[in-house]
Amino acid sequence: MTVLVSDNLPAALSASLTDEQRQAIAEAPREKRLEALASALSRPENEVLARLAAAANLGLASNLETDPEARGLLPARLVHEYQIIPIKFQKAESPGSENSDAQLSALGSQLPLHLATAWLPDELMTDWLRTFTPRPLVWHLAVPERIHQLIIENFGVGSGSLEDGDDSYVAPEAQKENEEVVDEDAAVVRFVTDVISQAIEDQATDIHFEPQEGQLRIRYRVDGLLVPVPVPENLLRFQDAIISRLKIMARMNISEKRLPQDGRINFKANGIVLDIRVSTVPTIYAESISLRLLNQKKEAYSMDRLGMNAEEQAQIVSILDYPHGIILVTGPTGSGKSTSLNAFLRKINSTDLRIITIEDPIEYEVPGVNQMQVRPEIGLTFADALRHVLRQDPDVIMVGEIRDKDTAEIAIRASLTGHLVFSTLHTNDAPGAITRLVDMGIEPFLVASAIELVIAQRLVRRLCMECSRPAPIARVKLLENLAILGCNPAEAELITSLKSPVGCDRCRGTGYRGRIGIFEIFRLNDEMHELVLKRESTRTLADCARKHGMRTLGQSGWEKVKAGHTTFDEVLRVVTVTEK
């Protein structure tokens, strides 16, 4: 039952690679070697995984389920280091397998142990496993992402760092430390690094450390939703040390536990540089800490990648060519407003335009653009920075957010004196931006004269392209959803099925991967101009805009549902529907 495979690639695959490629694969982490091999062969990972399994005479496992009875056999450090997980195995792979397994089961401890691995097992790995179990080993190759997910689910993030006991297994990086015993402080340092690294891998935007009664809860915000993070069972014992470690990294006062504090961490891992904003608040059990992850080298989005269709892009691009005016993007925190503004800047960026931005924080670096970070603690607010920027002879100004009357007045004055101004507001819909500015104390005639375009947006989770499948939808349910979103019921006539989430190894069983935007674009015309001067309500403005062809967030979401990008549940989750 035991399969021993050399750490080297099978000859059938190795022959297709250069020495440099083989070296790069060998030096990559185990969970990244399949990706490196697929890149070297210029083939999809699924195909390369199947070829690798066949060449090494290993089973190929899918729809993995862990074996809870075998979980206690292996230490968490070994499982993390070698990216292996004990799995349940469906018998009858070959005619004689059932008989041989039955014979082995009679020997008790000789029942085979089925292990899924992200890469070919080697002799060192096998020797370590034999230290902890005498059972014969049966290897299966599986998707690395799924194996890593199962390790996290069963052992917890950072469990290899905080493992209790005096296990004989010591990870290679620990062996290099002059054979010293790794103390608790070092374990906590590694654990915090593991939590942040896993958040980066999961593409989380926030990490929350939340002390509760009898536990320290950790949650990531992924694709806009909070996701509980599996943690080691002994985590509570390290709670105070973990909180202190985070405060030290953020250069906070670790002795002050009664007052909220703010700080920043510059985190570097695997070539990624993160600017992490840290906030602490005292709670009844201990300090709760929130981390906002800002990737300084994050790939910027073009207007295509935002999810805008050709018609929406044309509406916006026509205004981007204006020499003056204000373009506002609205929506709640985390709805992608800064990402959209950055895409607009990149669209118009050229050597004959002087572009200056005032941001908090600077999320994307734009080549050729002068970017300024506000510093309220020393008096450099949005309003104060904007006053000085106007003396810098700018053509285009981006103000990260209009938070108060002063900033709004200066931005409007800048637009009326020949500058194109981009900014954001927190409103539920696009017409609401007009009434918000009037409520701030800006004269309606100034608002109507300065505002050229308002874009409301939300982010919905995108269906996984690997596993989403069409599913029939009841006409009654379809009509009900269309009514909620304010869409024309006639659009349901030919719809019998819509794509729905399934869940696979690639999307970690959620059915969704990534996010896509839905948009509501509001442009003032003469009739709406008069309504603004009369201080009419948001609802009146919205009704007039819809009459003149404005597509609402709900209607934009329906377009994405029809196109198979997302689902009704996602659109309804993020769209605020007001009573007509």
N, C-alpha and C positions, 0 to 999 in steps of 0.2 A: 504493500500500500504506500510505501514511502517513495517520494520522487525527489531525487537530488539533482539540482540543475546548477551548472557553473554560473558564476556571477557574470561571465562574459556572454555576449550576445550569441544566439545560435548562428552557426555558419551561414545558414540560408539568408539571414538578414544582414549579418556582419559584412558579407562580401559586397553588399551594395553601398557601403559607407567608406568614406575616407578616414585616414588616421585621426585627423582633427575632429571629425564628427563623432567617432568612437570615444575619443578622449572627452569631448564635451558631454556626451551621454553619461559616461562613467563618473564625471565630476558633479553632475546635477543631483539634487536631492532625490531620494527614491520616488517620491510622489510626483516629481517633474520629469522623470526619465522617459515615460511614455510620450509626453508632449514633445520632448527633445527628439526622440526617435521619429515621431510622426512628421516633425518639421524637417528633419534631415531627409526623410523619404518622400516628402511633399505629398503625403497621403492623409486622409482623415484618421483621427485617433481610433475610432471604432474599428476600422479596417485593419489598422496596424496592431491593435490589441488582439484581434482574432488571429492574425498571422503569427504574432509572437507566441500566443498560446499553442498554436498548432506546431510551430517549429520546436518549442521546448517540451512538447508532449504533456502539457498541463491542461486541466479543465478550465473552461471559461464560465465564470459564474455571473448570473444576472438576477435581478430582483432579490438582492441579498437580505437575509435576516440573520441577526446575530444569535449565537447559541448561548443562552443565559447560564446554562450549566457549566460551560467551559470558561466563562468570563473570569472566574477567580483563579484560574490556573496560571495566568500570565500577568506579570507586573505591568502597570501602566507605562512605565518608562520604556520598556522593551517594545510594547505595542506602538507607542508614538514614534520611537526611533526607527523601527523597521516598517511602519505602516502596514500592519497585519491585523486581522480580526478573526476570531473563531466564528464560524457560521454554521447554521443549520444546513444539512445537505439532503436533497431529495435523492433517494436511492434509485437503483435500476438504470445506472448510466451504461452498464454493460451486462450481458446475461449472467455472468457469474458474480456480480458485485454483491447481490443480496445474500448469497450463501456465505461468501467470505466474511461479510460484515457480521452475519449471525454467529459464525464460528468465533470471530474476534470478540464479540460481545460476551460470549461465555467466559472469556478470560478476565472480564471486569475491566481492569485498568488498561487492557489492550484495545479497547474500543477506539477506532481511529478518530483523530482530531482533524476536522476539516478547517483549513485556514484560507482566507482570501487575502491576497497580497497585491500591492500596486505595481510590483516589479518582480523579476525572477528571483527566487530565493537562492541564497548562497550558503556555503558551508559554515561560515561564522554564525549566521542567523540560525541555522539548524542546530548547531552545537549549543547555542544559548537556550533554545527551546527545549532541548533534551535535558537541560539542567532543571527545568521546572515541571516537565511531564514526561513519563515513559511511553505515552500513547503514540502509536504510529502517526506520522504526519501526512496528510493529503492536501496538496497545494492546488489552489485555483487562482487564476488571474481575474481581476475585476477592474472596473472603472476607478481610477485613483480618487476622484472627487467623492464617490460614494463610500469608499473605504474610510476616507478621512472623516466624512460626516458620521459614519457609524462609530468610529473611535470616539469622537466628541460626544455623541449621544450617550454612549455606554460608560465612558470613563470620565468625561468632563473636560472642558477647556483647561489646559495647563495642568492636568492631573499628573503628568510625568514629572512635573517640577515639585509638587507638594505631596508626593506619595509618602505615606507613613511606613514605618517598619525598617528593617535592616536587610532589605533584599540584596542578594548577591550580585544582581545585575547592576552595572554602572554604565551609563551612556558614554560613548566615546569622548564627547566633549568634556565630561567630568573627569575621565581618566587623564586627560591632557593637563589637568590642573595639579601637576606634581603629585598625583595620587592622594590629594588632600580630601578630607571629608567635607562635602558641601554643607555649609551651615544654613540655618533657617533664613537668615537675611538674603543669602544668595538665592535660595529657593523662591522667596517672595519676589525678588527682582526678576527671575526668569518667568515666574507666573504672570506678572503684570505684562511683561513683554509678549508672552504667549497670547494673552487676552487681546492685546492691541493688534498683534499680527493676525490673529484669527478674524478680528473685525475687518481688517483691511482685505483679507481673502474673501470674506463674505460680502464685501462692498457695502459695509455699514457706514452710516453717516454720523451716528452717535453711539456712545457706550454709557450705560447707567449702572453705577454701583450703588445698590439700594439696601441698606441694613434693615432687616425685618426681625420680628421676634423669632429667635432660634435659627436664623439663617442670614447669609449675605447673598442677596439676589443680584444677578448680573443680567442685563438685557441689552441687545443691540437693536438699533433701528435700521431695518433693511427694507429697501423699496418703500419707505414711508410707513412701515408697520413695525411695532415693537415685537421682538422675538426673544423669548426666554433662552438663556444660554445654559446648557448643561454644565454643572460645576462639580468638582471633586466633593466627596462626602465629608471630608474633613476641613472644608473651606472656612467654616466659622472660627476655627481655632486661629486662623491667620488674619482675621478681619482687621484688627487694629494695625497690624504690620502692613497690610495692603493699602489701607487708607493713608498711613504715614508715607509709604513709598510713593504714592501718587502725588501727595502734597510736596514731597521733596523734589520730585521731577518737575513740578510746576513752580518751584521756588516760592512756596507759600510758607507761612508761619505754622509749623507743625504743633506748636504748643497752644495755639488759638483754636479752640473747638466750639466756641459759643457764637461766633459771628460768621456770616457768609464770606467767602473769599473767592477771588478770580485769579487765574494764572494761565501760563502758556507752557506747552512742552514742545520742543523740537525733536521729533522722533524719526529715526532713520532705520530702515530695515529692508533688505533685499532690493536695494537700489531705489526705494521709494522714500521720499522726504515728506513728512507730515507736519503741518502746523496744527497742534491740538489745543483747542481752547478748553480750559478746565474751570469748572464752577463747583463750589462746595456750599452746602446749606446744612445747618444742624437739624437733626430730627430726634425723635424721642429715644432711639436706640443708639445711633451714632451719626457721623456725618455722611450725608448722601452726596456722591460725586458724579458729575456728568461731564463727559468728554465729547466735544464736537470735533470730528476729524476733517481736516482741510488739507487735501493733497495739493502741494504747491506745484507739482509737475503734471497735474491731471490733464488728460487729453481734452482739449476744448471741443465743443460741439458746433457743427455747422447748422444752418437752418434746416437742412434736410434731416439731420439726425434728431432734431428736436421733435419731429413728428408732424411738422406742418405740411399740408398738401400744396400743390402748385398754386391754387387760388389764394390761399392764405399768405404764401410767400410773396405773391405779386402785390397784394394789398399793402404789405409791410414795406417791401422794397421801394414802392413808389413814394412812400413818405421818407425813407432813408435818404433820398436824393434832395430833400428840401434843405435850404440853407439855414432855416431857423424853425423854431417850434419845440414843443415838448412831446416826447413819446413816453408813456407810462406803461409799466407792466405791473399788474396787481395779482394778489393771491396770498394765501396764508404762508407762514414760515415753512420752508422746505418744499415749495411748489415749483422750484426751478427758475425763479425770476432772474437771479443773477446770471444763471447759465444762458438764458435767452438774451439778456442785454449784451453779454459777452459775444454771442453769436452775431448780433447786429453790428457791434463794433468791428468784428473781424470782416464783416461783409463790406463795410465802407472804408476800412483802414487803407490808407495810401500815403505816399510820400508828400502829397500836396495838401494834406489835412493835418492840423495840429490837434491831437486828441488828448484830453486830460481826464482822468477818472479820480473820484474821491470815494473810497470804499472802506467797509468795515465788516469783515476782513477782505483782503485781496485774495480772491479764490482762484483766479486764473491769471497767469502772466501773458500779456499780449505784446508781441514784439513791435517796437516802434511807438508804443503808447506810453505816455507819462502817467504812472499810477501812484496815487497818494493814499496812505493809510491814515484814517482819523485817529486821534489820540485824545479822547475826552478828558483823561486824567491830567493833561497839561494844558487844557483849554482849546485843543484843536478839534472842534466839532464840525459837523457837516456844514452848518451855516458859515462858520468862521473860515473854513477851508475854501468854501465856494466864493466868498468875497475876494480872497487872495487869488484864486484861480482866474477870475475875470480880468485880472491885471496881467495875465500871462499870454494874452493874445490867442486864446483858443478858438478853434472852429467848432469843435464838438466837445461837450462836457457830459460825463456820466456821473450822477450823484447816486450813491448806493441806495439811499432811502430818504424820502421826505417824511421827517418825523414831527416837524413843528411848523408854526406859521412863518418863522424867520427863514427857514430853508426853502419853504414853498414860495415866499415872496421873492427871494433872490433868484431862484430858478426861473420863475415866470419873467422877472425883469431881464434875466440873461437871454431868454428866448425871444423877448420882444426887441432886444437890441442886437439881433443878428446871430444868435448862437443856436445850434441844434443841441437840445438837452435830453438825455435819457435818465429815467429814474424809476423807482418802485414805490408802491403804496400797499397797505394792507386793507383790501376791501374784498367783499364776496363776489362781486361781478364787475364788469368793465364800466357801466354807467355809474356805479357807486363811487368811482373815483372823482367824478365831477362834484357830486354833493359833499364828499369828504373834504375837498379843498375849500368849498364854500363854507362848510361848517368850521373849518380852521380859521376863518376870518378873511379869506381872500375874496375880493370883490368879484361878483359873477361875470362882469364884462371882461375882467382880466383873464379869468379861467377860460371863457369862451374864445378869447382871442389867441391864447397861448397854446392850448391843448390841441394837438393835431391828431393823435391816435392814442387809444387806450386798449391794452391787450390783457384780458384776464386769462389765467391759465391754471391748470391742475396737472398733476402727474398720476397716471394710472399704471398699474403693473401690466407688463407685456406678457402675453401667453408664450410659453416655451415652444419654440419652433420644432423641437425634436419630438414632443409627445402630444401636443394639442390635437384633438380630433373633433370633427363635426358631430354634433349631437342634436337629436330632434328637440324642438321647443314647442310647447303647447301654445296655440293661438291666443287663448285667454291670457296667459302669462305674458306673452309678447305684447299684446295690446295694452295690458296694465303697465308694463315697463315703459312703453312709448308714451303713454299718457303722463306718467310721472316726470319724464324728461322733457315734456312739451313738444314731442315730435308728431308728425302727421300720421294718423293711424293707417292711411292708405299705403304707407311704405311697408306695411306688414303683409301685403297681398301675396307676394311671391316667396316670402321667407318661410322655409319649413325646418331649417336646421341652422345652427350657429356653432362656431368653434367653442370648445369648452376645455378647461384644464384637466389633465390626466395625472401627471406626476411621473417622473423618471429619475434615473441616477444623475442626469445632467442638471436638472433643476432642483435636486435634492428633495424630490417628492412633493413640491409645492404646486407644480403646474405652471409657474411663472418664472421668467428670467428677465431682469431689467425693467425699465419703465419707459413710457412714451407720453408725450404731452397732448392735452386737449385744450383748445383755444376758443376765446370769444373776442372778436375784434370789433371795436366800437369807434366809429369815425363821425365827428360832428358834421351835420349839413345845416342849411339855413333854418329849417324848421326846428331842429334841436338847439341851434344857437339861440333862438327866441325863447325856448323853454328854459334854457340855462339862465338867461337874463331875468326871467320871471321866478327864479328860484323853485322850479317845479321839483317834485320828488324823484327819487331814483326809479321808482316803478313807472312813472310817466315817461321818463327818458328811455327806459328799457322797452316799453311798449312801442314808442315811436321808432326806436332803432330797429326792432324786429319787423315793424311795418315796412321799413326801408331795406330789409334784406339782411340784417345782422343775424348770424348764426350763433345760437347760445352755446354755453358749455355742454348742456345736455345733448343738443343736436350734433355738436362736434364729437361727443363721446359715442353717439349712435353710429356715426360714420366709421369710427375706429372699430366698433363691435362688428359692423357689417363686413369690414375689410379683414376680420379675423385677427386683429392685433390685441384685443382685450375682450372683457366680458361685461355683461350688464351689471353684475355684482360689483365690479371694480368701479364702473362709472357712477353708480348710485352711491358708492361709499364716499367718493370725493366731491360730488357735485351737490351744492346747496340748492335745494328746490324750494322756491317761495310760492305761496298761494297766489293763484291768479286772481 
